[in-house]
Amino acid sequence: MVADRGYDCVEAHHDFGEMGITLYIPESQKHVGFRKNELPAEEFIYDKEKNVYHCPGGHTLHFSYYERKGEHIYALYRSSAPKCRSCGLREKCFTATSTIRKIKRSLYGAYGTEP
């Protein structure tokens, strides 16, 4: 199946993959980061055992809450404002007005993997 980049999301890849359908979609810009100067989410390492993300600066983003958008549910992870304030990667990770970093993970996990 061919679709425009508006359909490039984990859920689409998961659902069509389950049906045995291969998707051909240009990569969405949201995979590069949502804001100017933001380090991409791929730079953060998910620790499945502890259910946390580790940032490139050596800090931990803890689970905060679930967010529902339509039929999809995401787990949101947040950093600590005091730790981010003093981080050497702050300029690469945040815009001037950001105070914390959030990572949103689909409950499907990365394409082809379980959460």
MOPAC internal coordinates of N, CA, C and O (Angstrom, degrees):
PM7 1SCF
backbone

  N    0.0000 0     0.00 0     0.00 0    0    0    0
  C    1.4433 1     0.00 0     0.00 0    1    0    0
  C    1.5244 1   107.66 1     0.00 0    2    1    0
  O    1.2310 1   120.31 1   -38.50 1    3    2    1
  N    1.3062 1   117.00 1   141.50 1    3    2    1
  C    1.4542 1   123.63 1   177.37 1    5    3    2
  C    1.5275 1   107.99 1  -112.87 1    6    5    3
  O    1.2310 1   120.71 1   -44.64 1    7    6    5
  N    1.3455 1   116.24 1   135.36 1    7    6    5
  C    1.4649 1   120.98 1   179.02 1    9    7    6
  C    1.5205 1   108.91 1  -146.07 1   10    9    7
  O    1.2310 1   120.61 1   -16.82 1   11   10    9
  N    1.3429 1   116.44 1   163.18 1   11   10    9
  C    1.4627 1   118.73 1   177.43 1   13   11   10
  C    1.5213 1   109.88 1   -81.08 1   14   13   11
  O    1.2310 1   120.87 1   -10.31 1   15   14   13
  N    1.3272 1   115.95 1   169.69 1   15   14   13
  C    1.4685 1   120.60 1  -172.61 1   17   15   14
  C    1.5276 1   113.99 1   -63.19 1   18   17   15
  O    1.2310 1   119.38 1   165.83 1   19   18   17
  N    1.3052 1   118.79 1   -14.17 1   19   18   17
  C    1.4594 1   121.24 1   175.71 1   21   19   18
  C    1.5275 1   113.10 1   -64.24 1   22   21   19
  O    1.2310 1   120.40 1   161.79 1   23   22   21
  N    1.3359 1   116.85 1   -18.21 1   23   22   21
  C    1.4639 1   121.60 1   179.67 1   25   23   22
  C    1.5286 1   111.80 1   -99.53 1   26   25   23
  O    1.2310 1   119.64 1  -174.66 1   27   26   25
  N    1.3301 1   118.29 1     5.34 1   27   26   25
  C    1.4610 1   121.33 1  -179.12 1   29   27   26
  C    1.5213 1   110.21 1   -80.75 1   30   29   27
  O    1.2310 1   121.12 1   -90.79 1   31   30   29
  N    1.3282 1   115.47 1    89.21 1   31   30   29
  C    1.4614 1   121.30 1   177.14 1   33   31   30
  C    1.5219 1   108.35 1  -143.52 1   34   33   31
  O    1.2310 1   121.00 1   -20.04 1   35   34   33
  N    1.2945 1   115.70 1   159.96 1   35   34   33
  C    1.4630 1   121.32 1  -177.90 1   37   35   34
  C    1.5233 1   111.03 1   -56.52 1   38   37   35
  O    1.2310 1   120.64 1   138.24 1   39   38   37
  N    1.3223 1   116.38 1   -41.76 1   39   38   37
  C    1.4647 1   119.82 1  -176.79 1   41   39   38
  C    1.5230 1   112.06 1   -62.22 1   42   41   39
  O    1.2310 1   120.16 1   138.46 1   43   42   41
  N    1.3364 1   117.29 1   -41.54 1   43   42   41
  C    1.4667 1   120.06 1   179.79 1   45   43   42
  C    1.5173 1   110.24 1   -63.36 1   46   45   43
  O    1.2310 1   120.14 1   133.53 1   47   46   45
  N    1.3305 1   117.34 1   -46.47 1   47   46   45
  C    1.4614 1   120.40 1   179.26 1   49   47   46
  C    1.5271 1   110.97 1   -62.20 1   50   49   47
  O    1.2310 1   120.62 1   138.03 1   51   50   49
  N    1.3130 1   116.42 1   -41.97 1   51   50   49
  C    1.4645 1   120.93 1   179.98 1   53   51   50
  C    1.5227 1   111.33 1   -64.29 1   54   53   51
  O    1.2310 1   120.70 1   126.49 1   55   54   53
  N    1.3240 1   116.27 1   -53.51 1   55   54   53
  C    1.4678 1   120.73 1  -175.18 1   57   55   54
  C    1.5242 1   112.15 1   -62.39 1   58   57   55
  O    1.2310 1   120.15 1   133.64 1   59   58   57
  N    1.3372 1   117.32 1   -46.36 1   59   58   57
  C    1.4597 1   119.18 1   179.93 1   61   59   58
  C    1.5272 1   111.04 1   -70.07 1   62   61   59
  O    1.2310 1   120.43 1   145.40 1   63   62   61
  N    1.3374 1   116.79 1   -34.60 1   63   62   61
  C    1.4670 1   120.04 1   175.87 1   65   63   62
  C    1.5173 1   111.57 1   -61.38 1   66   65   63
  O    1.2310 1   120.51 1   140.62 1   67   66   65
  N    1.3331 1   116.63 1   -39.38 1   67   66   65
  C    1.4685 1   121.30 1   177.31 1   69   67   66
  C    1.5287 1   111.30 1   -61.61 1   70   69   67
  O    1.2310 1   120.56 1   150.13 1   71   70   69
  N    1.3380 1   116.53 1   -29.87 1   71   70   69
  C    1.4658 1   120.84 1   179.83 1   73   71   70
  C    1.5277 1   111.79 1   -90.23 1   74   73   71
  O    1.2310 1   120.26 1  -178.10 1   75   74   73
  N    1.3406 1   117.12 1     1.90 1   75   74   73
  C    1.4512 1   120.39 1   179.56 1   77   75   74
  C    1.5154 1   113.75 1    77.95 1   78   77   75
  O    1.2310 1   120.12 1  -159.31 1   79   78   77
  N    1.3428 1   117.37 1    20.69 1   79   78   77
  C    1.4613 1   121.89 1  -178.41 1   81   79   78
  C    1.5286 1   108.91 1  -104.80 1   82   81   79
  O    1.2310 1   120.57 1   -52.18 1   83   82   81
  N    1.3270 1   116.52 1   127.82 1   83   82   81
  C    1.4587 1   121.63 1   177.64 1   85   83   82
  C    1.5157 1   109.53 1   -86.68 1   86   85   83
  O    1.2310 1   120.82 1   -48.75 1   87   86   85
  N    1.3367 1   116.03 1   131.25 1   87   86   85
  C    1.4627 1   121.49 1   179.42 1   89   87   86
  C    1.5259 1   110.39 1   -98.91 1   90   89   87
  O    1.2310 1   121.14 1   -40.01 1   91   90   89
  N    1.3086 1   115.43 1   139.99 1   91   90   89
  C    1.4590 1   122.23 1   173.42 1   93   91   90
  C    1.5257 1   106.11 1  -121.81 1   94   93   91
  O    1.2310 1   121.46 1   -79.28 1   95   94   93
  N    1.3626 1   114.80 1   100.72 1   95   94   93
  C    1.4650 1   121.33 1  -174.95 1   97   95   94
  C    1.5310 1   107.78 1  -134.60 1   98   97   95
  O    1.2310 1   119.60 1   -48.21 1   99   98   97
  N    1.3421 1   118.37 1   131.79 1   99   98   97
  C    1.4628 1   118.88 1   172.96 1  101   99   98
  C    1.5245 1   109.25 1   -61.96 1  102  101   99
  O    1.2310 1   120.14 1   -36.53 1  103  102  101
  N    1.3290 1   117.34 1   143.47 1  103  102  101
  C    1.4612 1   120.57 1  -178.49 1  105  103  102
  C    1.5205 1   111.02 1   -62.98 1  106  105  103
  O    1.2310 1   121.36 1   -45.33 1  107  106  105
  N    1.3241 1   115.00 1   134.67 1  107  106  105
  C    1.4666 1   121.60 1   179.22 1  109  107  106
  C    1.5178 1   110.30 1   -72.20 1  110  109  107
  O    1.2310 1   120.43 1   -32.52 1  111  110  109
  N    1.3158 1   116.79 1   147.48 1  111  110  109
  C    1.4595 1   121.74 1   177.06 1  113  111  110
  C    1.5186 1   111.57 1   -65.12 1  114  113  111
  O    1.2310 1   119.86 1   156.52 1  115  114  113
  N    1.3430 1   117.86 1   -23.48 1  115  114  113
  C    1.4660 1   119.58 1  -177.87 1  117  115  114
  C    1.5195 1   112.30 1   -65.45 1  118  117  115
  O    1.2310 1   119.74 1   162.17 1  119  118  117
  N    1.3481 1   118.11 1   -17.83 1  119  118  117
  C    1.4545 1   119.96 1   177.35 1  121  119  118
  C    1.5260 1   111.90 1   -73.65 1  122  121  119
  O    1.2310 1   120.11 1   163.11 1  123  122  121
  N    1.3028 1   117.39 1   -16.89 1  123  122  121
  C    1.4514 1   121.76 1  -179.28 1  125  123  122
  C    1.5281 1   110.55 1   -87.43 1  126  125  123
  O    1.2310 1   119.49 1   162.62 1  127  126  125
  N    1.2907 1   118.57 1   -17.38 1  127  126  125
  C    1.4630 1   123.26 1  -179.09 1  129  127  126
  C    1.5126 1   109.29 1   132.78 1  130  129  127
  O    1.2310 1   120.34 1   -30.19 1  131  130  129
  N    1.3145 1   116.95 1   149.81 1  131  130  129
  C    1.4523 1   120.54 1  -175.74 1  133  131  130
  C    1.5202 1   112.74 1   -86.45 1  134  133  131
  O    1.2310 1   120.17 1   151.58 1  135  134  133
  N    1.3174 1   117.29 1   -28.42 1  135  134  133
  C    1.4616 1   120.28 1  -173.08 1  137  135  134
  C    1.5217 1   110.19 1  -124.62 1  138  137  135
  O    1.2310 1   121.23 1   -21.83 1  139  138  137
  N    1.3060 1   115.26 1   158.17 1  139  138  137
  C    1.4585 1   121.07 1   175.22 1  141  139  138
  C    1.5257 1   109.09 1   -58.14 1  142  141  139
  O    1.2310 1   120.23 1   -42.05 1  143  142  141
  N    1.3104 1   117.17 1   137.95 1  143  142  141
  C    1.4648 1   125.67 1   178.11 1  145  143  142
  C    1.5309 1   113.69 1    73.08 1  146  145  143
  O    1.2310 1   118.95 1  -174.36 1  147  146  145
  N    1.3046 1   119.62 1     5.64 1  147  146  145
  C    1.4597 1   120.22 1  -177.19 1  149  147  146
  C    1.5253 1   111.12 1   -81.36 1  150  149  147
  O    1.2310 1   121.04 1   -50.39 1  151  150  149
  N    1.3239 1   115.62 1   129.61 1  151  150  149
  C    1.4578 1   120.07 1   171.97 1  153  151  150
  C    1.5262 1   107.36 1   -64.08 1  154  153  151
  O    1.2310 1   119.46 1   -42.11 1  155  154  153
  N    1.3303 1   118.64 1   137.89 1  155  154  153
  C    1.4647 1   119.30 1  -179.98 1  157  155  154
  C    1.5308 1   111.46 1   -65.90 1  158  157  155
  O    1.2310 1   120.90 1   -29.12 1  159  158  157
  N    1.3135 1   115.89 1   150.88 1  159  158  157
  C    1.4740 1   121.58 1  -179.41 1  161  159  158
  C    1.5192 1   111.49 1   -58.58 1  162  161  159
  O    1.2310 1   120.24 1   153.10 1  163  162  161
  N    1.3333 1   117.15 1   -26.90 1  163  162  161
  C    1.4619 1   121.01 1  -179.79 1  165  163  162
  C    1.5267 1   112.24 1   -63.51 1  166  165  163
  O    1.2310 1   119.96 1   162.09 1  167  166  165
  N    1.3335 1   117.69 1   -17.91 1  167  166  165
  C    1.4627 1   121.99 1   178.65 1  169  167  166
  C    1.5352 1   111.54 1   -78.51 1  170  169  167
  O    1.2310 1   120.23 1   167.23 1  171  170  169
  N    1.3240 1   117.17 1   -12.77 1  171  170  169
  C    1.4576 1   122.87 1   179.68 1  173  171  170
  C    1.5295 1   108.33 1   -96.38 1  174  173  171
  O    1.2310 1   120.30 1   -42.49 1  175  174  173
  N    1.3186 1   117.03 1   137.51 1  175  174  173
  C    1.4658 1   121.46 1  -175.53 1  177  175  174
  C    1.5241 1   109.55 1  -102.60 1  178  177  175
  O    1.2310 1   121.27 1   -54.20 1  179  178  177
  N    1.3440 1   115.18 1   125.80 1  179  178  177
  C    1.4588 1   120.17 1   179.26 1  181  179  178
  C    1.5242 1   110.02 1   -85.69 1  182  181  179
  O    1.2310 1   120.40 1   -50.71 1  183  182  181
  N    1.3224 1   116.83 1   129.29 1  183  182  181
  C    1.4581 1   124.02 1   176.56 1  185  183  182
  C    1.5253 1   106.94 1  -104.75 1  186  185  183
  O    1.2310 1   120.79 1   -78.66 1  187  186  185
  N    1.3307 1   116.09 1   101.34 1  187  186  185
  C    1.4599 1   121.33 1  -174.88 1  189  187  186
  C    1.5279 1   111.88 1   -63.49 1  190  189  187
  O    1.2310 1   119.77 1   140.67 1  191  190  189
  N    1.3272 1   118.05 1   -39.33 1  191  190  189
  C    1.4747 1   121.33 1  -178.25 1  193  191  190
  C    1.5246 1   112.01 1   -61.95 1  194  193  191
  O    1.2310 1   120.58 1   138.11 1  195  194  193
  N    1.3256 1   116.50 1   -41.89 1  195  194  193
  C    1.4585 1   120.82 1  -177.11 1  197  195  194
  C    1.5268 1   112.87 1   -95.90 1  198  197  195
  O    1.2310 1   120.25 1   172.07 1  199  198  197
  N    1.3413 1   117.14 1    -7.93 1  199  198  197
  C    1.4597 1   123.28 1  -178.26 1  201  199  198
  C    1.5280 1   111.20 1    55.35 1  202  201  199
  O    1.2310 1   120.88 1  -128.85 1  203  202  201
  N    1.3386 1   115.92 1    51.15 1  203  202  201
  C    1.4609 1   123.18 1   177.94 1  205  203  202
  C    1.5231 1   109.17 1  -139.24 1  206  205  203
  O    1.2310 1   120.84 1   -15.74 1  207  206  205
  N    1.3297 1   116.00 1   164.26 1  207  206  205
  C    1.4615 1   122.18 1   170.92 1  209  207  206
  C    1.5228 1   108.07 1  -110.38 1  210  209  207
  O    1.2310 1   120.65 1   -35.66 1  211  210  209
  N    1.3262 1   116.36 1   144.34 1  211  210  209
  C    1.4613 1   122.26 1   174.72 1  213  211  210
  C    1.5151 1   107.30 1  -109.45 1  214  213  211
  O    1.2310 1   120.68 1   -53.24 1  215  214  213
  N    1.3277 1   116.31 1   126.76 1  215  214  213
  C    1.4580 1   120.98 1  -177.86 1  217  215  214
  C    1.5265 1   109.75 1   -86.20 1  218  217  215
  O    1.2310 1   120.22 1   -17.63 1  219  218  217
  N    1.3402 1   117.19 1   162.37 1  219  218  217
  C    1.4597 1   120.79 1   178.50 1  221  219  218
  C    1.5262 1   113.27 1   -61.57 1  222  221  219
  O    1.2310 1   120.01 1   160.38 1  223  222  221
  N    1.3363 1   117.59 1   -19.62 1  223  222  221
  C    1.4641 1   121.90 1   178.60 1  225  223  222
  C    1.5137 1   113.47 1   -84.85 1  226  225  223
  O    1.2310 1   120.00 1  -179.44 1  227  226  225
  N    1.3386 1   117.60 1     0.56 1  227  226  225
  C    1.4612 1   121.64 1   177.51 1  229  227  226
  C    1.5182 1   115.16 1    90.24 1  230  229  227
  O    1.2310 1   120.00 1  -170.61 1  231  230  229
  N    1.3239 1   117.60 1     9.39 1  231  230  229
  C    1.4640 1   120.71 1   179.28 1  233  231  230
  C    1.5247 1   110.77 1  -101.16 1  234  233  231
  O    1.2310 1   120.47 1    -9.19 1  235  234  233
  N    1.3189 1   116.70 1   170.81 1  235  234  233
  C    1.4567 1   122.47 1  -176.30 1  237  235  234
  C    1.5224 1   110.48 1  -116.03 1  238  237  235
  O    1.2310 1   121.25 1   -43.60 1  239  238  237
  N    1.3290 1   115.21 1   136.40 1  239  238  237
  C    1.4671 1   121.74 1   173.20 1  241  239  238
  C    1.5197 1   106.52 1  -104.49 1  242  241  239
  O    1.2310 1   120.31 1   -58.99 1  243  242  241
  N    1.3171 1   117.02 1   121.01 1  243  242  241
  C    1.4585 1   122.58 1  -176.91 1  245  243  242
  C    1.5260 1   111.22 1   -96.23 1  246  245  243
  O    1.2310 1   120.93 1   -27.23 1  247  246  245
  N    1.3253 1   115.83 1   152.77 1  247  246  245
  C    1.4620 1   120.96 1   175.75 1  249  247  246
  C    1.5211 1   108.58 1   -57.63 1  250  249  247
  O    1.2310 1   121.19 1   -43.63 1  251  250  249
  N    1.3338 1   115.32 1   136.37 1  251  250  249
  C    1.4609 1   119.99 1  -178.95 1  253  251  250
  C    1.5265 1   111.83 1  -116.16 1  254  253  251
  O    1.2310 1   119.92 1   127.56 1  255  254  253
  N    1.3390 1   117.77 1   -52.44 1  255  254  253
  C    1.4581 1   120.52 1  -178.50 1  257  255  254
  C    1.5205 1   109.91 1  -167.25 1  258  257  255
  O    1.2310 1   121.00 1    -9.39 1  259  258  257
  N    1.3281 1   115.70 1   170.61 1  259  258  257
  C    1.4586 1   121.80 1   175.60 1  261  259  258
  C    1.5225 1   108.90 1   -99.20 1  262  261  259
  O    1.2310 1   121.37 1   -34.62 1  263  262  261
  N    1.3152 1   114.98 1   145.38 1  263  262  261
  C    1.4593 1   120.92 1   177.08 1  265  263  262
  C    1.5196 1   107.38 1  -124.83 1  266  265  263
  O    1.2310 1   121.11 1   -45.27 1  267  266  265
  N    1.3089 1   115.48 1   134.73 1  267  266  265
  C    1.4617 1   120.14 1   178.85 1  269  267  266
  C    1.5235 1   109.04 1  -111.35 1  270  269  267
  O    1.2310 1   120.73 1   -49.98 1  271  270  269
  N    1.3246 1   116.21 1   130.02 1  271  270  269
  C    1.4622 1   122.58 1   174.95 1  273  271  270
  C    1.5103 1   106.53 1  -129.30 1  274  273  271
  O    1.2310 1   121.13 1   -74.06 1  275  274  273
  N    1.3308 1   115.45 1   105.94 1  275  274  273
  C    1.4588 1   119.42 1  -176.24 1  277  275  274
  C    1.5146 1   109.50 1    64.15 1  278  277  275
  O    1.2310 1   120.69 1    54.30 1  279  278  277
  N    1.3200 1   116.28 1  -125.70 1  279  278  277
  C    1.4646 1   121.05 1  -179.89 1  281  279  278
  C    1.5228 1   112.65 1   -91.51 1  282  281  279
  O    1.2310 1   119.91 1  -179.10 1  283  282  281
  N    1.3185 1   117.78 1     0.90 1  283  282  281
  C    1.4545 1   121.27 1  -174.31 1  285  283  282
  C    1.5203 1   110.97 1  -104.02 1  286  285  283
  O    1.2310 1   121.15 1   -36.27 1  287  286  285
  N    1.3248 1   115.40 1   143.73 1  287  286  285
  C    1.4588 1   121.46 1   179.42 1  289  287  286
  C    1.5205 1   108.58 1  -121.11 1  290  289  287
  O    1.2310 1   121.23 1   -44.18 1  291  290  289
  N    1.3297 1   115.26 1   135.82 1  291  290  289
  C    1.4561 1   121.76 1  -179.22 1  293  291  290
  C    1.5196 1   109.36 1  -123.79 1  294  293  291
  O    1.2310 1   120.76 1   -33.47 1  295  294  293
  N    1.3195 1   116.14 1   146.53 1  295  294  293
  C    1.4553 1   122.14 1   171.16 1  297  295  294
  C    1.5264 1   106.54 1   -96.99 1  298  297  295
  O    1.2310 1   120.01 1   -48.79 1  299  298  297
  N    1.3269 1   117.58 1   131.21 1  299  298  297
  C    1.4553 1   121.64 1   178.68 1  301  299  298
  C    1.5236 1   110.61 1  -107.90 1  302  301  299
  O    1.2310 1   121.48 1   -44.85 1  303  302  301
  N    1.3153 1   114.77 1   135.15 1  303  302  301
  C    1.4611 1   123.10 1  -178.95 1  305  303  302
  C    1.5202 1   107.34 1  -118.17 1  306  305  303
  O    1.2310 1   120.86 1   -40.80 1  307  306  305
  N    1.3505 1   115.96 1   139.20 1  307  306  305
  C    1.4597 1   120.43 1  -175.78 1  309  307  306
  C    1.5232 1   110.59 1  -127.19 1  310  309  307
  O    1.2310 1   122.07 1   -31.88 1  311  310  309
  N    1.3162 1   113.64 1   148.12 1  311  310  309
  C    1.4591 1   119.99 1   176.10 1  313  311  310
  C    1.5338 1   109.70 1   -86.91 1  314  313  311
  O    1.2310 1   121.27 1    -1.42 1  315  314  313
  N    1.3192 1   115.17 1   178.58 1  315  314  313
  C    1.4630 1   121.78 1   177.18 1  317  315  314
  C    1.5237 1   108.73 1  -100.04 1  318  317  315
  O    1.2310 1   120.37 1   -55.56 1  319  318  317
  N    1.3274 1   116.91 1   124.44 1  319  318  317
  C    1.4702 1   120.87 1  -178.13 1  321  319  318
  C    1.5276 1   112.69 1   -56.86 1  322  321  319
  O    1.2310 1   118.76 1   133.78 1  323  322  321
  N    1.3419 1   119.97 1   -46.22 1  323  322  321
  C    1.4771 1   118.87 1   179.70 1  325  323  322
  C    1.5322 1   112.87 1   -61.16 1  326  325  323
  O    1.2310 1   120.19 1   140.79 1  327  326  325
  N    1.3242 1   117.24 1   -39.21 1  327  326  325
  C    1.4654 1   119.66 1   179.63 1  329  327  326
  C    1.5238 1   110.87 1   -69.80 1  330  329  327
  O    1.2310 1   120.10 1   141.57 1  331  330  329
  N    1.3124 1   117.42 1   -38.43 1  331  330  329
  C    1.4665 1   121.10 1   179.38 1  333  331  330
  C    1.5275 1   111.43 1   -68.29 1  334  333  331
  O    1.2310 1   120.60 1   145.45 1  335  334  333
  N    1.3167 1   116.46 1   -34.55 1  335  334  333
  C    1.4637 1   120.86 1  -178.57 1  337  335  334
  C    1.5303 1   111.66 1   -59.28 1  338  337  335
  O    1.2310 1   120.96 1   144.37 1  339  338  337
  N    1.3392 1   115.78 1   -35.63 1  339  338  337
  C    1.4663 1   119.63 1  -176.51 1  341  339  338
  C    1.5356 1   112.88 1  -101.00 1  342  341  339
  O    1.2310 1   119.62 1  -172.93 1  343  342  341
  N    1.3170 1   118.32 1     7.07 1  343  342  341
  C    1.4683 1   121.99 1  -176.36 1  345  343  342
  C    1.5283 1   111.23 1   -76.39 1  346  345  343
  O    1.2310 1   120.68 1   -41.32 1  347  346  345
  N    1.3192 1   116.30 1   138.68 1  347  346  345
  C    1.4539 1   122.04 1   178.19 1  349  347  346
  C    1.5152 1   113.99 1   -68.88 1  350  349  347
  O    1.2310 1   119.74 1   162.16 1  351  350  349
  N    1.3316 1   118.10 1   -17.84 1  351  350  349
  C    1.4657 1   122.20 1   179.91 1  353  351  350
  C    1.5274 1   112.53 1   -95.02 1  354  353  351
  O    1.2310 1   120.22 1  -175.20 1  355  354  353
  N    1.3085 1   117.18 1     4.80 1  355  354  353
  C    1.4698 1   121.77 1  -174.82 1  357  355  354
  C    1.5286 1   113.00 1   -51.21 1  358  357  355
  O    1.2310 1   119.88 1   133.98 1  359  358  357
  N    1.3156 1   117.82 1   -46.02 1  359  358  357
  C    1.4642 1   120.54 1  -177.03 1  361  359  358
  C    1.5252 1   112.16 1   -64.03 1  362  361  359
  O    1.2310 1   120.02 1   150.78 1  363  362  361
  N    1.3188 1   117.56 1   -29.22 1  363  362  361
  C    1.4645 1   121.38 1   179.39 1  365  363  362
  C    1.5273 1   111.63 1   -85.33 1  366  365  363
  O    1.2310 1   120.45 1   159.16 1  367  366  365
  N    1.3124 1   116.75 1   -20.84 1  367  366  365
  C    1.4660 1   121.48 1  -172.26 1  369  367  366
  C    1.5274 1   113.52 1   -99.15 1  370  369  367
  O    1.2310 1   119.99 1   155.54 1  371  370  369
  N    1.3290 1   117.62 1   -24.46 1  371  370  369
  C    1.4640 1   121.48 1  -171.92 1  373  371  370
  C    1.5131 1   112.98 1  -128.22 1  374  373  371
  O    1.2310 1   121.69 1   -20.76 1  375  374  373
  N    1.3162 1   114.37 1   159.24 1  375  374  373
  C    1.4593 1   120.49 1   164.68 1  377  375  374
  C    1.5244 1   106.23 1   -83.86 1  378  377  375
  O    1.2310 1   120.09 1    -6.19 1  379  378  377
  N    1.2957 1   117.43 1   173.81 1  379  378  377
  C    1.4657 1   121.29 1  -177.28 1  381  379  378
  C    1.5200 1   113.19 1   -62.68 1  382  381  379
  O    1.2310 1   119.64 1   153.08 1  383  382  381
  N    1.3362 1   118.28 1   -26.92 1  383  382  381
  C    1.4655 1   120.74 1  -175.49 1  385  383  382
  C    1.5269 1   114.10 1   -99.89 1  386  385  383
  O    1.2310 1   119.42 1   175.05 1  387  386  385
  N    1.3193 1   118.72 1    -4.95 1  387  386  385
  C    1.4718 1   121.09 1  -179.18 1  389  387  386
  C    1.5200 1   111.03 1   -74.74 1  390  389  387
  O    1.2310 1   120.83 1   -33.80 1  391  390  389
  N    1.3247 1   116.01 1   146.20 1  391  390  389
  C    1.4649 1   120.32 1   177.70 1  393  391  390
  C    1.5196 1   112.65 1  -117.91 1  394  393  391
  O    1.2310 1   120.01 1   155.86 1  395  394  393
  N    1.3306 1   117.58 1   -24.14 1  395  394  393
  C    1.4641 1   121.71 1   177.63 1  397  395  394
  C    1.5272 1   109.07 1  -137.68 1  398  397  395
  O    1.2310 1   120.76 1   -15.25 1  399  398  397
  N    1.3074 1   116.15 1   164.75 1  399  398  397
  C    1.4603 1   121.63 1   176.10 1  401  399  398
  C    1.5181 1   108.34 1  -109.59 1  402  401  399
  O    1.2310 1   120.46 1   -42.50 1  403  402  401
  N    1.3268 1   116.73 1   137.50 1  403  402  401
  C    1.4615 1   122.32 1   177.82 1  405  403  402
  C    1.5270 1   109.03 1  -119.39 1  406  405  403
  O    1.2310 1   121.17 1   -37.32 1  407  406  405
  N    1.3134 1   115.37 1   142.68 1  407  406  405
  C    1.4574 1   122.19 1   172.38 1  409  407  406
  C    1.5243 1   106.25 1  -123.24 1  410  409  407
  O    1.2310 1   120.78 1   -49.84 1  411  410  409
  N    1.3239 1   116.11 1   130.16 1  411  410  409
  C    1.4618 1   121.22 1   179.33 1  413  411  410
  C    1.5244 1   107.44 1  -108.57 1  414  413  411
  O    1.2310 1   120.65 1   -54.31 1  415  414  413
  N    1.3565 1   116.36 1   125.69 1  415  414  413
  C    1.4601 1   121.78 1  -179.02 1  417  415  414
  C    1.5151 1   109.34 1  -120.86 1  418  417  415
  O    1.2310 1   121.48 1   -54.43 1  419  418  417
  N    1.3220 1   114.77 1   125.57 1  419  418  417
  C    1.4554 1   119.06 1   176.30 1  421  419  418
  C    1.5168 1   108.91 1   -65.73 1  422  421  419
  O    1.2310 1   120.22 1   -32.84 1  423  422  421
  N    1.3060 1   117.18 1   147.16 1  423  422  421
  C    1.4561 1   119.46 1   177.65 1  425  423  422
  C    1.5234 1   111.27 1   -68.66 1  426  425  423
  O    1.2310 1   120.25 1   169.08 1  427  426  425
  N    1.3484 1   117.13 1   -10.92 1  427  426  425
  C    1.4606 1   119.75 1   172.49 1  429  427  426
  C    1.5125 1   111.42 1   -77.63 1  430  429  427
  O    1.2310 1   119.66 1   163.57 1  431  430  429
  N    1.3355 1   118.26 1   -16.43 1  431  430  429
  C    1.4649 1   122.26 1  -175.90 1  433  431  430
  C    1.5214 1   108.94 1    74.61 1  434  433  431
  O    1.2310 1   120.71 1    14.17 1  435  434  433
  N    1.3045 1   116.25 1  -165.83 1  435  434  433
  C    1.4542 1   120.30 1   178.21 1  437  435  434
  C    1.5192 1   109.08 1   -68.87 1  438  437  435
  O    1.2310 1   120.01 1   -27.43 1  439  438  437
  N    1.3245 1   117.58 1   152.57 1  439  438  437
  C    1.4495 1   121.47 1  -178.26 1  441  439  438
  C    1.5237 1   110.45 1   -52.52 1  442  441  439
  O    1.2310 1   120.68 1   -50.91 1  443  442  441
  N    1.2950 1   116.31 1   129.09 1  443  442  441
  C    1.4555 1   121.65 1   177.59 1  445  443  442
  C    1.5151 1   114.13 1    86.05 1  446  445  443
  O    1.2310 1   119.42 1  -179.51 1  447  446  445
  N    1.3241 1   118.72 1     0.49 1  447  446  445
  C    1.4569 1   120.87 1  -179.88 1  449  447  446
  C    1.5225 1   109.69 1  -126.63 1  450  449  447
  O    1.2310 1   121.26 1   -17.82 1  451  450  449
  N    1.2759 1   115.19 1   162.18 1  451  450  449
  C    1.4604 1   120.64 1   175.15 1  453  451  450
  C    1.5259 1   107.84 1   -86.54 1  454  453  451
  O    1.2310 1   119.59 1   -22.21 1  455  454  453
  N    1.3267 1   118.39 1   157.79 1  455  454  453
  C    1.4631 1   120.93 1   179.57 1  457  455  454
  C    1.5221 1   112.36 1   -63.31 1  458  457  455
  O    1.2310 1   120.10 1   180.00 1  459  458  457

